[in-house]
Amino acid sequence: MAVPRKKVSIAKKHQRTSTWRTLKMKKMMNKMKLVACPQCKTMKLQAHVCPQCGYYKGTQVLTIKAKATENAVIEA
């Protein structure tokens, strides 16, 4: 059987896994794009309903009752 000659140090192990983590994070950030909503011009996730105005692709999908409060009630 193949056995390593020396024990891999903790620093080397962390170096190897850190590059893997940064690549994963870059891939995740490319998937989550922020775009401006065409109705209210706030930033929202691409291909999602705008949480501020409730529009998706030019049609209103959600009606938002309280726009001024933090805990807005959303009706579907």
N, C-alpha and C positions, 0 to 999 in steps of 0.2 A: 504494500500500500504506500501511497505517497504521503509523506509526513513532512510538514515544514521544519526546517532546521532550527529556526529560532522563533520565539514567541513574537507575535505582531504587537508592537507597542500601542498604547492607548491613543497617542497622538496620530500615529499612522492610520489606525482604524477610524478615528474621527475625520481625518482628511479625506479618506475614501468615501465615507458616507455623506460628508458635507457637499461634495460636488454633485452627488446624486440628488440631494435635497434641492440644491439650487436649480438644477435642470428641471425638476418636477415643478418648482414654484414658477419658473419661467413659462412652462407649458400651461399652467393654470391661469396665469395672468393674461396669456394670449387668448384664452377662451372667454374670459370675462371682460368684455369691452364696454366702456361707458360711452354713450352717445347722448346728444341733446334731444329732448322731446320736441317734436315739431309744433305742438300746441302751446306749451307753457315755457319752453326753453330751459327746463331744468335737466340736470344730468340723471340718466337712468340706465339700467342694464339693457344691452342690445337684445331685441326680440322678447321684451317683457312689457307688461302694462306699466304705464307711468304711475307711480304711487301718489303724485301730487294732483294730477288732473283726471286720471282714470281712463285715458285714451290709449288705444292700440291700433296702429295703422290707419289713423284718421277717423276711427269710429269710437264712440264712447262705450266702454265695456263695463266700467264700474262707476257708480255714483257715490261720491264722497260727501258726507254730510258736513262735518266740521273741518274746514280747511285751516283755521287759525290755531287750533289746539294741537298739542303733540300727539295725543292718543285719539286720532281720528277714527270714527266708526265707518267701516266700509260695508256697503251693501252690494251683494252680487246679483 
